[in-house]
Amino acid sequence: MFPFDPSRQSRRRASRSLTRATRQMTGQLTRSLESAAKSVTKSAAKSVKKAVTRSTEQAIRETRKTTVRSVKRTVRDTEKAVASAVTARGAEHGAKAVRKPPGQFVTVDGLPVHVIVRGRGRPVVLVHGNGTMAEDFAICGLIDRLAARYRVIAIDRPGFGYTGRPRHRIWTAQAQAVLLHRVLEQLGVERPLIVGHSWGTIVALALAADGRRPLRGLVLLSGSYFPGHRTDAALIAPLAVPGLGDAMRAMVPAKVSASLTGQSFRQVFWPQPVPARFTARFPIEIAAAATQLRAVSEDAASMNAAVTGLQRRYAGLTLPVSILAGDADAIVKASEHSVRLHTTIPGSTLRVLPGLGHMIHYGARLKVERAIDGLMKLR
């Protein structure tokens, strides 16, 4: 046999066939590689995206944690600073700064609430205004006078006097009304007459509107019952901001804080002078302390919101209501609040006292007593 020796034409055909096959194989291989590359790219992109997302979320969580820790640290440091200032003030004033609570404590959900309880008979509950405390009613003589014929309970609202104000709860008027209800429940008080002064009237109205306990009636003194502009509330509102308010209060020296508190009392008593017995007996060191100043600012800031929610319910009140106010009140205008409330609550009575300011339980104590006696005689 002879060895294979293809012709030129055969070699050309073979070459063309090999070229076509090579192109086909190369095209298939290229497409396969491109497809594989796309898959790898998509997978890598997803992985990168997931990694970036996880990294971003982790960064957000870390930032949030850092911010919370920073705020808590600021609040803690400022509270310590204020506490140090109060301690220094106490040392400066000596033994006078150490006072024994005049009443007893009723614990509600772990919060010891200070109450002054005197006398026997049908119950009368006294709820103080913003910036004062239960002792205010003792200093004006109302507790002792009423205790001669009734069982009198005066309560320190949250953050005032000897009652704390835990930060984990927002102390709205409704929340304070619930706390008052729980205190009266523990004391076995049935069908009390509620006497509220200033901010305390909002708590009294919230308790009445809630309807969770029968009330004998309401006596409302110098109250702010409708939303509006209050210069004192606007000025003090920034002190209600958590952290910022603590820092601002900590920056005020103890002597300055006590002086400003004293000036505010001159305004609330105007046009009457601050009574000598008030100056001698009111615990100014408690009123100027950090907790009470925070309570004052928070209550002032929340007042409009509180009465906005309540005013729709005034017309539905059916219990006896007696309203008293001074026509020279520099804090609350009687014509805009007390007179208007009287036209809103069916069957209510109104007495506007000429020439008197905000603290009518001092300047017109006998008239307040008569209003209380009048409702206690009704039923």
C-alpha positions in Angstrom: 0.0 0.0 0.0 1.0 3.5 -0.6 1.2 6.2 2.2 -1.8 8.8 2.3 -1.1 11.9 0.2 -4.2 14.1 0.0 -4.6 16.4 -2.9 -4.6 20.2 -2.7 -8.4 20.4 -3.0 -8.9 18.0 -0.2 -6.5 19.9 2.0 -8.5 23.1 1.3 -11.7 21.4 2.2 -10.2 20.0 5.4 -8.8 23.4 6.3 -12.1 25.2 5.8 -13.9 22.5 7.9 -11.3 22.9 10.6 -11.7 26.6 10.5 -15.5 26.5 10.8 -15.3 24.0 13.6 -12.7 26.1 15.4 -14.9 29.2 15.0 -17.9 27.4 16.3 -16.0 26.0 19.3 -14.5 29.4 19.9 -17.9 31.1 19.8 -19.5 28.5 22.1 -16.5 28.8 24.5 -16.7 32.6 24.4 -20.5 32.6 25.1 -20.0 30.1 27.9 -17.2 32.2 29.4 -19.3 35.4 29.1 -22.3 33.7 30.7 -20.1 32.4 33.4 -18.6 35.8 33.9 -22.0 37.5 34.1 -23.1 35.0 36.7 -20.0 35.5 38.7 -20.4 39.3 38.3 -24.1 39.2 39.5 -23.2 37.0 42.4 -20.3 39.2 43.3 -22.5 42.3 43.1 -25.1 40.7 45.3 -22.4 39.7 47.8 -21.0 43.2 47.7 -24.4 44.8 48.1 -25.2 42.5 51.0 -21.9 43.3 52.6 -22.4 47.0 52.2 -26.0 46.8 53.5 -24.8 44.8 56.5 -22.0 47.3 57.1 -24.3 50.2 56.8 -26.9 48.7 59.1 -24.2 47.9 61.6 -22.9 51.5 61.4 -26.4 52.8 62.0 -26.9 50.6 65.0 -23.5 51.6 66.5 -24.3 55.3 65.9 -27.7 54.9 67.6 -26.1 53.1 70.5 -23.4 55.7 70.8 -26.0 58.5 70.7 -28.2 56.9 73.4 -25.1 56.4 75.6 -24.0 59.9 75.1 -27.5 61.3 76.0 -27.7 59.1 79.0 -24.2 60.1 80.1 -25.1 63.8 79.7 -28.3 63.4 81.7 -26.5 61.5 84.4 -23.6 64.0 84.6 -26.0 67.0 84.8 -28.1 65.3 87.5 -25.0 64.7 89.5 -24.0 68.4 89.0 -27.4 69.5 90.1 -27.4 67.2 93.1 -24.0 68.5 94.1 -25.3 72.1 93.8 -28.3 71.2 96.0 -26.0 69.5 98.5 -23.8 72.6 98.6 -26.9 74.8 99.1 -28.1 72.5 101.9 -24.7 72.7 103.7 -24.7 76.5 103.2 -28.1 76.8 104.8 -27.3 74.4 107.6 -29.9 72.7 109.7 -32.7 74.7 108.1 -32.3 72.8 104.8 -33.1 69.5 106.4 -36.9 69.2 106.8 -39.0 66.3 108.0 -41.9 65.5 105.7 -45.1 66.7 107.5 -47.2 63.9 106.1 -47.1 60.2 105.2 -46.2 58.2 102.1 -48.5 56.0 100.0 -46.7 53.8 97.6 -48.3 53.4 94.1 -46.4 51.2 91.6 -43.2 51.6 93.5 -43.5 55.4 93.7 -43.8 56.8 97.3 -46.4 59.6 97.2 -46.3 62.2 100.0 -49.7 63.1 101.4 -50.8 65.2 104.4 -53.9 63.7 106.1 -55.7 65.6 108.8 -59.1 65.4 110.5 -62.1 63.2 110.3 -65.4 63.1 108.4 -66.3 63.4 104.7 -63.2 63.7 102.6 -61.8 66.9 101.0 -58.8 66.5 98.7 -56.5 69.4 98.0 -54.4 69.4 94.8 -51.7 72.2 94.5 -50.6 74.2 91.5 -47.3 74.4 89.6 -44.2 75.3 91.6 -45.7 74.7 95.0 -46.6 71.6 97.1 -49.1 70.2 99.6 -47.5 72.3 102.4 -48.8 75.4 100.6 -52.3 74.5 101.8 -51.0 74.1 105.4 -49.2 77.5 105.3 -52.3 79.4 104.2 -54.2 77.7 107.0 -56.7 75.8 104.8 -55.8 72.3 106.0 -56.2 73.1 109.7 -59.4 75.0 109.2 -61.0 72.3 107.1 -59.7 69.5 109.3 -62.0 70.8 112.1 -65.0 69.4 110.2 -63.7 67.2 107.3 -61.0 64.6 106.6 -58.5 66.6 104.6 -56.0 65.0 102.2 -53.4 67.2 100.5 -51.1 65.5 98.0 -47.7 66.3 96.6 -48.0 65.8 92.8 -45.2 63.9 91.0 -42.0 65.9 91.3 -43.2 68.4 93.9 -42.5 68.5 97.6 -41.5 65.0 98.7 -42.9 63.0 95.8 -40.5 61.8 93.1 -41.0 62.1 89.4 -39.7 59.0 87.6 -38.4 59.7 84.1 -39.7 56.4 82.6 -43.3 57.9 82.6 -44.8 61.0 81.0 -46.7 62.8 83.7 -49.6 64.2 81.8 -52.6 65.6 83.7 -54.4 62.2 83.0 -51.5 60.2 84.4 -51.5 62.4 87.5 -55.3 62.0 87.9 -54.8 58.2 87.8 -52.1 58.4 90.4 -54.4 60.5 92.6 -57.2 57.9 92.1 -54.8 55.1 93.2 -53.7 57.1 96.3 -57.3 57.8 97.4 -58.1 54.1 96.8 -55.3 53.0 99.2 -56.5 55.6 101.8 -60.0 54.3 101.6 -61.4 57.6 100.4 -65.0 57.5 99.0 -66.8 60.3 97.2 -64.3 63.1 97.9 -64.7 66.8 97.1 -61.7 67.8 95.0 -60.2 71.2 95.4 -57.6 72.2 92.8 -55.5 75.3 92.6 -54.0 76.5 89.3 -52.4 73.5 87.5 -54.1 71.3 90.1 -57.5 72.3 88.6 -56.5 70.4 85.4 -55.8 67.2 87.4 -59.2 67.7 89.2 -61.0 68.1 85.9 -59.2 65.1 84.4 -60.2 62.9 87.3 -63.8 64.1 87.0 -63.9 63.6 83.2 -62.4 60.1 83.5 -65.3 58.9 85.7 -63.3 56.1 87.3 -64.4 57.2 90.8 -67.5 59.0 92.1 -66.8 62.6 93.2 -68.9 64.8 95.4 -67.9 67.9 93.4 -65.1 70.2 92.3 -63.9 73.5 93.7 -61.6 75.1 91.1 -59.3 78.0 92.1 -57.4 80.3 89.6 -57.3 77.7 86.9 -56.2 77.7 83.3 -58.9 75.7 81.4 -58.4 76.5 77.7 -55.4 76.5 75.4 -53.7 79.9 74.9 -50.5 81.8 75.1 -48.9 81.9 78.5 -45.6 83.9 78.7 -44.4 82.0 81.8 -45.0 78.6 80.1 -43.3 79.7 76.9 -40.2 81.0 78.7 -39.8 77.8 80.8 -40.6 75.3 78.0 -37.0 74.7 76.9 -36.2 73.4 80.4 -38.6 70.5 79.8 -36.4 69.1 77.0 -34.6 66.0 78.3 -30.9 66.4 78.6 -31.0 70.1 77.5 -33.2 71.1 80.4 -31.0 69.3 82.9 -27.9 70.9 81.5 -29.5 74.4 81.6 -30.6 73.9 85.2 -27.2 72.6 86.2 -25.6 75.8 84.9 -27.7 78.0 87.2 -25.9 78.6 90.6 -27.9 77.5 93.7 -28.3 81.0 95.0 -29.5 82.3 91.7 -32.0 79.4 91.4 -33.4 80.2 94.9 -33.6 83.9 94.1 -35.5 83.3 90.8 -37.9 81.0 92.6 -38.5 83.8 95.2 -39.1 86.3 92.4 -41.7 84.0 90.8 -43.6 83.8 94.1 -43.8 87.6 94.1 -45.4 87.5 90.7 -48.0 84.8 91.6 -49.1 86.7 94.7 -49.3 90.1 93.0 -51.0 92.5 93.6 -51.0 91.2 97.1 -47.6 91.0 98.8 -46.0 87.6 99.7 -47.4 86.8 103.1 -44.8 86.7 105.9 -45.9 83.3 107.0 -45.2 82.0 103.4 -41.7 83.5 103.4 -41.0 82.0 106.8 -42.4 78.5 106.3 -42.3 77.6 102.6 -39.5 75.2 101.8 -37.7 77.2 99.2 -34.8 74.8 99.0 -37.2 72.0 97.9 -38.9 74.3 95.4 -35.6 75.3 93.9 -34.2 71.7 93.7 -33.6 69.9 90.4 -36.5 67.5 90.5 -39.1 70.2 91.3 -37.7 72.6 88.7 -38.0 69.8 86.1 -41.6 69.1 87.2 -42.4 72.8 86.9 -41.0 73.0 83.4 -42.6 69.8 82.2 -46.1 70.7 83.5 -45.9 74.2 82.1 -44.9 72.8 78.7 -47.7 70.2 78.6 -50.5 72.5 79.9 -51.9 73.5 76.5 -52.0 69.9 75.4 -53.7 68.9 78.6 -56.6 71.4 78.4 -57.0 70.9 74.6 -57.9 67.3 75.3 -60.1 68.1 78.2 -62.1 71.0 76.9 -64.4 68.8 74.8 -65.5 67.0 77.9 -66.4 70.0 80.1 -70.0 70.2 78.8 -70.6 66.6 79.8 -69.8 67.1 83.5 -72.8 66.6 85.7 -71.3 67.0 89.2 -71.4 70.2 91.2 -68.6 72.6 90.2 -67.7 75.9 92.0 -65.3 78.2 90.2 -63.3 81.0 91.9 -60.8 83.5 90.5 -59.3 86.9 91.2 -59.9 89.6 88.6 -56.3 91.0 89.2 -54.6 87.6 88.5 -51.4 88.3 86.7 -50.9 84.6 85.7 -54.3 83.6 84.4 -57.0 86.0 83.1 -60.3 85.2 84.8 -62.3 86.5 81.8 -60.6 84.1 79.4 -60.7 81.0 81.6 -62.9 81.0 84.7 -65.8 82.9 83.1 -65.6 80.8 79.9 -65.6 77.6 81.9 -68.6 78.7 83.9 -70.6 79.1 80.6 -69.4 75.7 79.4 -70.2 73.5 82.5 -73.9 73.3 83.1 -75.0 74.2 86.6 -71.6 75.5 87.7 -71.2 78.5 89.9 -68.7 81.4 89.5 -67.3 83.9 91.8 -64.8 86.5 90.5 -63.0 88.2 93.4 -62.2 91.9 92.9 -58.6 93.0 93.5 -57.2 89.6 94.1 -54.4 87.8 92.4 -53.5 84.2 91.7 -53.2 82.9 95.3 -56.8 83.4 96.4 -56.5 80.7 99.0 -54.4 83.2 100.9 -56.2 86.5 100.1 -59.7 85.0 100.2 -59.4 81.9 102.3 -62.8 82.3 104.0 -64.5 82.6 100.6 -62.8 79.4 99.5 -64.0 77.7 102.7 -67.5 78.8 102.0 -67.4 77.4 98.5 -66.2 74.1 99.9 -68.9 74.1 102.6 -71.5 74.9 100.0 -70.8 71.9 97.9 -70.4 69.6 100.9 -73.9 70.4 102.0 -75.5 69.6 98.6 -75.6 65.8 99.0 
